[in-house]
Amino acid sequence: MSDPFIVIGADAAGLSAASKCRRDNPSREVIVFERGEWISYAHCGTPYFIKGAVDKLTDLQSLTPSAVEKRGIELQRKHAATAIDTVSHTVTVAGPHETQDVDYDALLIATGAEAIEAPIEGSNLGNVFSLHGLDDAANIRALLEPPTEFSSDRLGGGGYLDTDTVQTYGAREPPETVAIIGGGYVGIEMAEAFRAWDCRVHLFQRGETLLPAFGEAVGDIVAERLTDANVELHLDTEVTALTGTGGTVSAVTCDTGAQIPIDAALIGIGIKPNTELIADTPIESGRTGAIQTDKYGQTTVDDVYAAGDVAEVTHTVTTEPTWSPLGLPANRVGRAIGMTIAGSPTPVGSVVETAMLKAFDLECGRSGILDNERAEAAGFEPRSQTITAQSRSGYYPGAAETTVTLMADATTGRLLGGSIVGTDRAAVRINTIATALGGEFTVGELELQDLGYAPPFSPVWDPILTAAKVLHGRVG
Ligand SMILES: Cc1cc2nc3c(=O)[nH]c(=O)nc-3n(C[C@H](O)[C@H](O)[C@H](O)COP(=O)(O)OP(=O)(O)OC[C@H]3O[C@@H](n4cnc5c(N)ncnc54)[C@H](O)[C@@H]3O)c2cc1C
């Protein structure tokens, strides 16, 4: 027990670090504390489990506890870290039977994020959910299944489920009408899931555009698609309260004064980093609210690292710290920290905040900077261009409209960001833009890339090249 590497949180960031550290340095003692039952699970798959496209909760798990232990990692589930003492190098951990102070030589905080619910009055009523974790997913799916057919075994909880709560939801009548509060990615993915169960869906968005992080062009096209799918959109509308009957939600009230009867609600108004553990420590959070880290993922205190949704990372374009709570950065930063702790100092790299999203049959992608204000704050003079082109040669079956937006700096031509939306393999095309951003290309350099062409896959000019060609004519 001379030099334990202690990891708090057993999902993407924490287990990536623990696994890589043990692989590179098998003699290193690694202990992972996880406050819940679930480990190594894909939040990202939960909307598809609720929809019914994924059968069982355990399908969303990548590693089982025994697979983690086989890697030589000591895993302690149902053990919540409650305090960190950076002077004595100890973490206080509350387990089911006792609370103990555990020494660390190196410590990783990988506690993720949590859903924000609080500002909405009535968010504690029955049938009001947020979606952050497999237990939330199980409860929502249980409510949607007809009670006569419901059995908690069908959800495939692998022994980790809170079966009493799930059974309670499974015994209720499924909702006919659901309110989704928030038009970000969770709200959009859940609109598709609820419509798959034939629910009438009202989606409320405070601003005028859905998916603000994807830019206006994507938001407008997604709004049209949702309307076609009979999702009732309430844009520019703030939900002020949820009210209930007998402890269960029965209506949503908006700032317009409208009151709409509902049977269930999903609050998807954002997430915040789980930083409570650093409250009484010299570990500092940055301007984003997430934990500040350096190029090796180390916090403002020696030997204490942070990764994943709880931590900041550097943005490639602005070179400033940013908060990018997404799956790949959590895995990648965790892995780099694991290498550093194992003995090879490894920079965690930077991000361009690339994200993808499915909205019914629409595929959306975004990368880099897409809003003028943010670009200007980073010292750029943004110019953007939106084009719509075909996804394949126009004569080839399956060709579909693909809308691309690119943003570049007017003086240097440097590519700042981009988005894409369409029904034919649009989302994966965002990776061309992400790669160009990672390489710090100008829009002129992007235009000169030798992308592939064959009628079934792409027109001669890939839609991204077309957008680059048009924007290049206006900048640099
Ligand atoms: C509905 C949904 C859909 C998503 N879809 C996508 C997507 O399509 N693409 C994408 O890139 N990203 C997506 N994400 C984001 C992605 O899941 C996260 O970025 C990723 O899971 C972050 O990993 P993490 O390890 O930092 O945190 P988490 O996965 O949140 O894990 C943190 C772990 O720490 C544990 N923990 C917290 N506090 C303590 C404590 N005090 N003591 C012990 N343990 C503790 C938690 O129980 C949890 O298990 C989605 C997220 C959600 C919620």
The ligand as an SDF file (V2000), in Angstrom:
LIG
                    3D

 53 58  0  0  0  0  0  0  0  0999 V2000
  -28.6260   11.2190  -21.8740 C   0  0  0  0  0  0  0  0  0  0  0  0
  -27.1910   11.4530  -22.2490 C   0  0  0  0  0  0  0  0  0  0  0  0
  -26.7830   11.2590  -23.5640 C   0  0  0  0  0  0  0  0  0  0  0  0
  -25.4610   11.4790  -23.9270 C   0  0  0  0  0  0  0  0  0  0  0  0
  -25.0960   11.3070  -25.2380 N   0  0  0  0  0  0  0  0  0  0  0  0
  -23.8200   11.5400  -25.6120 C   0  0  0  0  0  0  0  0  0  0  0  0
  -23.4090   11.3310  -26.9630 C   0  0  0  0  0  0  0  0  0  0  0  0
  -24.2080   10.9160  -27.8190 O   0  0  0  0  0  0  0  0  0  0  0  0
  -22.1150   11.5900  -27.2930 N   0  0  0  0  0  0  0  0  0  0  0  0
  -21.1990   12.0340  -26.3680 C   0  0  0  0  0  0  0  0  0  0  0  0
  -20.0340   12.2580  -26.7120 O   0  0  0  0  0  0  0  0  0  0  0  0
  -21.5600   12.2200  -25.0730 N   0  0  0  0  0  0  0  0  0  0  0  0
  -22.8340   11.9890  -24.6820 C   0  0  0  0  0  0  0  0  0  0  0  0
  -23.1920   12.1480  -23.3630 N   0  0  0  0  0  0  0  0  0  0  0  0
  -22.1560   12.6030  -22.4050 C   0  0  0  0  0  0  0  0  0  0  0  0
  -21.2670   11.4490  -21.9260 C   0  0  0  0  0  0  0  0  0  0  0  0
  -22.0670   10.4080  -21.4590 O   0  0  0  0  0  0  0  0  0  0  0  0
  -20.3630   11.9690  -20.8160 C   0  0  0  0  0  0  0  0  0  0  0  0
  -19.5350   12.9570  -21.3780 O   0  0  0  0  0  0  0  0  0  0  0  0
  -19.4840   10.8920  -20.1960 C   0  0  0  0  0  0  0  0  0  0  0  0
  -20.2500    9.8740  -19.6210 O   0  0  0  0  0  0  0  0  0  0  0  0
  -18.6050   11.5260  -19.1060 C   0  0  0  0  0  0  0  0  0  0  0  0
  -17.8900   10.5360  -18.4440 O   0  0  0  0  0  0  0  0  0  0  0  0
  -17.3750   10.7970  -16.9660 P   0  0  0  0  0  0  0  0  0  0  0  0
  -16.6320    9.5720  -16.5810 O   0  0  0  0  0  0  0  0  0  0  0  0
  -16.6950   12.1070  -16.8860 O   0  0  0  0  0  0  0  0  0  0  0  0
  -18.6890   10.9790  -16.0690 O   0  0  0  0  0  0  0  0  0  0  0  0
  -19.8910    9.9840  -15.7650 P   0  0  0  0  0  0  0  0  0  0  0  0
  -20.1460    9.0930  -16.9010 O   0  0  0  0  0  0  0  0  0  0  0  0
  -21.0320   10.8310  -15.3050 O   0  0  0  0  0  0  0  0  0  0  0  0
  -19.3550    9.1300  -14.5330 O   0  0  0  0  0  0  0  0  0  0  0  0
  -19.0520    9.7000  -13.2970 C   0  0  0  0  0  0  0  0  0  0  0  0
  -19.1770    8.6270  -12.2320 C   0  0  0  0  0  0  0  0  0  0  0  0
  -18.7290    9.1700  -10.9970 O   0  0  0  0  0  0  0  0  0  0  0  0
  -19.5580    8.6860   -9.9610 C   0  0  0  0  0  0  0  0  0  0  0  0
  -19.4480    9.6120   -8.8190 N   0  0  0  0  0  0  0  0  0  0  0  0
  -19.8660   10.8980   -8.7630 C   0  0  0  0  0  0  0  0  0  0  0  0
  -19.5620   11.4300   -7.5620 N   0  0  0  0  0  0  0  0  0  0  0  0
  -18.9510   10.4670   -6.8500 C   0  0  0  0  0  0  0  0  0  0  0  0
  -18.4070   10.4150   -5.5350 C   0  0  0  0  0  0  0  0  0  0  0  0
  -18.4280   11.4750   -4.7260 N   0  0  0  0  0  0  0  0  0  0  0  0
  -17.8410    9.2550   -5.1160 N   0  0  0  0  0  0  0  0  0  0  0  0
  -17.7950    8.1550   -5.9360 C   0  0  0  0  0  0  0  0  0  0  0  0
  -18.3130    8.1610   -7.1870 N   0  0  0  0  0  0  0  0  0  0  0  0
  -18.8690    9.3010   -7.6440 C   0  0  0  0  0  0  0  0  0  0  0  0
  -20.9400    8.6780  -10.5970 C   0  0  0  0  0  0  0  0  0  0  0  0
  -21.8200    7.8260   -9.8910 O   0  0  0  0  0  0  0  0  0  0  0  0
  -20.6130    8.1970  -12.0050 C   0  0  0  0  0  0  0  0  0  0  0  0
  -20.7000    6.7850  -12.1000 O   0  0  0  0  0  0  0  0  0  0  0  0
  -24.5140   11.9100  -22.9570 C   0  0  0  0  0  0  0  0  0  0  0  0
  -24.9040   12.0850  -21.6260 C   0  0  0  0  0  0  0  0  0  0  0  0
  -26.2310   11.8790  -21.2680 C   0  0  0  0  0  0  0  0  0  0  0  0
  -26.6510   12.0930  -19.8290 C   0  0  0  0  0  0  0  0  0  0  0  0
  1  2  1  0
  2  3  1  0
  2 52  2  0
  3  4  2  0
  4  5  1  0
  4 50  1  0
  5  6  2  0
  6  7  1  0
  6 13  1  0
  7  8  2  0
  7  9  1  0
  9 10  1  0
 10 11  2  0
 10 12  1  0
 12 13  2  0
 13 14  1  0
 14 15  1  0
 14 50  1  0
 15 16  1  0
 16 17  1  0
 16 18  1  0
 18 19  1  0
 18 20  1  0
 20 21  1  0
 20 22  1  0
 22 23  1  0
 23 24  1  0
 24 25  2  0
 24 26  1  0
 24 27  1  0
 27 28  1  0
 28 29  2  0
 28 30  1  0
 28 31  1  0
 31 32  1  0
 32 33  1  0
 33 34  1  0
 33 48  1  0
 34 35  1  0
 35 36  1  0
 35 46  1  0
 36 37  1  0
 36 45  1  0
 37 38  2  0
 38 39  1  0
 39 40  1  0
 39 45  2  0
 40 41  1  0
 40 42  2  0
 42 43  1  0
 43 44  2  0
 44 45  1  0
 46 47  1  0
 46 48  1  0
 48 49  1  0
 50 51  2  0
 51 52  1  0
 52 53  1  0
M  END
$$$$
